[in-house]
Amino acid sequence: MKKTDPIVEITDLCYSTGGQDILHTINLSIYPGDFVSIIGPNGGGKTTLLRLILGLLKPSRGEIKIAGRPPGKAVTEIGYVPQHVNHNLRFPATALDVVLMGAHEPQHRFRRRDPETRKNAMDILHRLGVGTCAERKIAALSGGQRQRILIARALVCKPELLVLDEPTASIDTKGQTEFYELLKELNKELTILMVSHDLLIVSSYAKSIACLNRCLHYHQSFGSSRDVLDAFYSCSVEEICPVGVVARQSFQIKDLRGKS
Ligand SMILES: Nc1ncnc2c1ncn2[C@@H]1O[C@H](COP(=O)(O)OP(=O)(O)OP(=O)(O)O)[C@@H](O)[C@H]1O
């Protein structure tokens, strides 16, 4: 794969389930170094799109390539930080144990770790500012510390793409700023794809934006379109898809608000 080739290439992707058309003819190419934020109203299909990219769902039509390969064959190319993690408080795993679970392909998650893998995991924990948490039980950590442990778990297989689904839902405002500064730093080496509802964060940190409401529009830059994005959020998924309207940017916000 050349450095100029897309890391994610989605062509004419459709996904339906239970007779519901959830994603409709999605086309998206994400290139190395990008920091893409996916935004859109509740039920717009953001998590579904991530699950398709991760290979957890199969497209009804169309194709997804990750680093030139089908998603199921590219598991170590993607580090994933999920939206909700239900930590079993009785499970006696340390933070380091959790990070090491990300070091191998799913069928080898619990095999013995070699010293080099452990050292790599510890280096990542220190780099993320949670090295001192390594031997503590995951259940005893704060929400912000746990979130960093999950990023460390996603990074330990040295992925090219970091995928995050609303990563700061359980972190306070100060913690969120630190978290996004960390992502900015990681973006110097990694491509990032993140679902977020926080338009302030999106406009401050993301380099490009994908508006998803069943259909998708991708914007390389969006400096002056903050008001339009706000309006986009005032729509529900049942309304005529407003993503085309966002794409044109000539749209009057009051027109969209008038529909709801
Ligand atoms: N397993 C499933 N079976 C049937 N329908 C599903 C399933 N998962 C999601 N859906 C439906 O797909 C649509 C998109 O859901 P999805 O979770 O991808 O949206 P989202 O944009 O991530 O929403 P939110 O912002 O609320 O997290 C919704 O209408 C949802 O009800």
The ligand as an SDF file (V2000), in Angstrom:
LIG
                    3D

 31 33  0  0  0  0  0  0  0  0999 V2000
  -29.1170   -4.3350   15.6800 N   0  0  0  0  0  0  0  0  0  0  0  0
  -30.0190   -3.5380   15.1310 C   0  0  0  0  0  0  0  0  0  0  0  0
  -31.1740   -4.0270   14.6470 N   0  0  0  0  0  0  0  0  0  0  0  0
  -32.1000   -3.2400   14.0800 C   0  0  0  0  0  0  0  0  0  0  0  0
  -31.9470   -1.8930   13.9250 N   0  0  0  0  0  0  0  0  0  0  0  0
  -30.8220   -1.3660   14.3720 C   0  0  0  0  0  0  0  0  0  0  0  0
  -29.7830   -2.1300   15.0100 C   0  0  0  0  0  0  0  0  0  0  0  0
  -28.7710   -1.3000   15.3340 N   0  0  0  0  0  0  0  0  0  0  0  0
  -29.1570   -0.0620   14.9620 C   0  0  0  0  0  0  0  0  0  0  0  0
  -30.3730   -0.1060   14.3830 N   0  0  0  0  0  0  0  0  0  0  0  0
  -31.1210    1.0430   13.8540 C   0  0  0  0  0  0  0  0  0  0  0  0
  -30.2620    1.6860   12.9130 O   0  0  0  0  0  0  0  0  0  0  0  0
  -30.4470    3.0960   12.9620 C   0  0  0  0  0  0  0  0  0  0  0  0
  -29.0880    3.7430   13.1390 C   0  0  0  0  0  0  0  0  0  0  0  0
  -28.5860    3.4160   14.4420 O   0  0  0  0  0  0  0  0  0  0  0  0
  -27.1330    3.8710   14.8920 P   0  0  0  0  0  0  0  0  0  0  0  0
  -26.9160    3.3390   16.2720 O   0  0  0  0  0  0  0  0  0  0  0  0
  -26.1420    3.4950   13.8500 O   0  0  0  0  0  0  0  0  0  0  0  0
  -27.2960    5.4580   14.9100 O   0  0  0  0  0  0  0  0  0  0  0  0
  -26.3390    6.5610   15.5030 P   0  0  0  0  0  0  0  0  0  0  0  0
  -26.2240    7.6220   14.4480 O   0  0  0  0  0  0  0  0  0  0  0  0
  -25.0760    5.9560   16.0040 O   0  0  0  0  0  0  0  0  0  0  0  0
  -27.2150    7.1030   16.7180 O   0  0  0  0  0  0  0  0  0  0  0  0
  -26.8210    7.8050   18.0960 P   0  0  0  0  0  0  0  0  0  0  0  0
  -26.3150    9.1810   17.7630 O   0  0  0  0  0  0  0  0  0  0  0  0
  -28.1220    7.8450   18.8130 O   0  0  0  0  0  0  0  0  0  0  0  0
  -25.7870    6.9360   18.7960 O   0  0  0  0  0  0  0  0  0  0  0  0
  -31.4230    3.3650   14.0930 C   0  0  0  0  0  0  0  0  0  0  0  0
  -32.7010    3.5720   13.5310 O   0  0  0  0  0  0  0  0  0  0  0  0
  -31.4120    2.0890   14.9050 C   0  0  0  0  0  0  0  0  0  0  0  0
  -32.6470    1.8430   15.5280 O   0  0  0  0  0  0  0  0  0  0  0  0
  1  2  1  0
  2  3  1  0
  2  7  2  0
  3  4  2  0
  4  5  1  0
  5  6  2  0
  6  7  1  0
  6 10  1  0
  7  8  1  0
  8  9  2  0
  9 10  1  0
 10 11  1  0
 11 12  1  0
 11 30  1  0
 12 13  1  0
 13 14  1  0
 13 28  1  0
 14 15  1  0
 15 16  1  0
 16 17  2  0
 16 18  1  0
 16 19  1  0
 19 20  1  0
 20 21  2  0
 20 22  1  0
 20 23  1  0
 23 24  1  0
 24 25  2  0
 24 26  1  0
 24 27  1  0
 28 29  1  0
 28 30  1  0
 30 31  1  0
M  END
$$$$
